[in-house]
């Protein structure tokens, strides 16, 4: 089943270092930083980072390296 996704976007505050690292290991790249964009319950402001993953480019790279063919029988 194909969803025809082209891009996936995730957003989180910059203090969520562990979550950012997990997304980066999955191929997400920082695309924007919004300063003081989120306010918590105590009224403190936090920066928001937007991460993107270009699904179409990743799929094209897999096809180019023959990964689709190698995993087709799995």
C-alpha positions as CSV (number, residue, x, y, z in Angstrom):
1,X,0.0,0.0,0.0
2,X,1.4,3.4,-1.0
3,X,0.4,6.6,0.7
4,X,2.3,8.8,-1.9
5,X,3.9,10.8,0.9
6,X,6.4,13.4,-0.2
7,X,7.4,14.9,3.1
8,X,7.0,14.3,6.8
9,X,7.3,17.2,9.3
10,X,7.9,17.0,13.0
11,X,8.0,19.9,15.5
12,X,9.2,20.1,19.0
13,X,10.8,22.5,21.5
14,X,14.6,22.6,21.4
15,X,14.9,21.4,24.9
16,X,13.6,18.0,23.8
17,X,17.1,16.9,22.9
18,X,16.5,13.2,23.0
19,X,13.5,13.4,20.7
20,X,15.4,15.5,18.2
21,X,18.2,13.0,18.2
22,X,15.8,10.1,17.5
23,X,14.2,12.0,14.6
24,X,17.6,12.9,13.2
25,X,18.7,9.2,13.2
26,X,15.6,8.5,11.1
27,X,16.8,11.0,8.5
28,X,15.0,14.2,9.6
29,X,16.8,17.5,9.1
30,X,16.2,20.8,10.9
31,X,14.4,23.2,8.5
32,X,13.4,26.1,10.7
33,X,13.8,27.5,14.2
34,X,11.0,29.7,15.6
35,X,12.3,31.7,18.6
36,X,10.0,32.0,21.7
37,X,7.2,30.3,19.8
38,X,5.9,28.1,22.5
39,X,4.8,29.1,26.0
40,X,4.6,26.5,28.8
41,X,2.2,26.5,31.7
42,X,4.6,28.6,33.8
43,X,4.7,31.2,31.1
44,X,8.2,30.5,30.0
45,X,8.9,30.8,26.3
46,X,10.7,28.1,24.3
47,X,12.1,27.9,20.8
48,X,10.4,25.5,18.4
49,X,12.4,23.5,15.9
50,X,10.8,22.1,12.7
51,X,12.3,19.0,11.3
52,X,11.5,17.6,7.9
53,X,12.1,14.3,6.1
54,X,12.0,14.2,2.3
55,X,10.2,10.8,1.8
56,X,10.3,11.1,-2.0
57,X,14.1,11.6,-2.1
58,X,14.7,8.8,0.4
59,X,12.6,6.4,-1.7
60,X,14.5,7.4,-4.8
61,X,17.8,6.7,-3.1
62,X,16.5,3.3,-2.0
63,X,15.5,2.5,-5.6
64,X,18.9,3.7,-6.9
65,X,20.7,1.4,-4.5
66,X,18.4,-1.5,-5.2
67,X,17.1,-1.7,-1.7
68,X,13.5,-2.1,-2.9
69,X,14.6,-5.2,-4.9
70,X,16.6,-6.7,-2.0
71,X,13.7,-6.4,0.4
72,X,10.8,-7.3,-1.9
73,X,10.9,-11.0,-0.9
74,X,11.1,-10.2,2.9
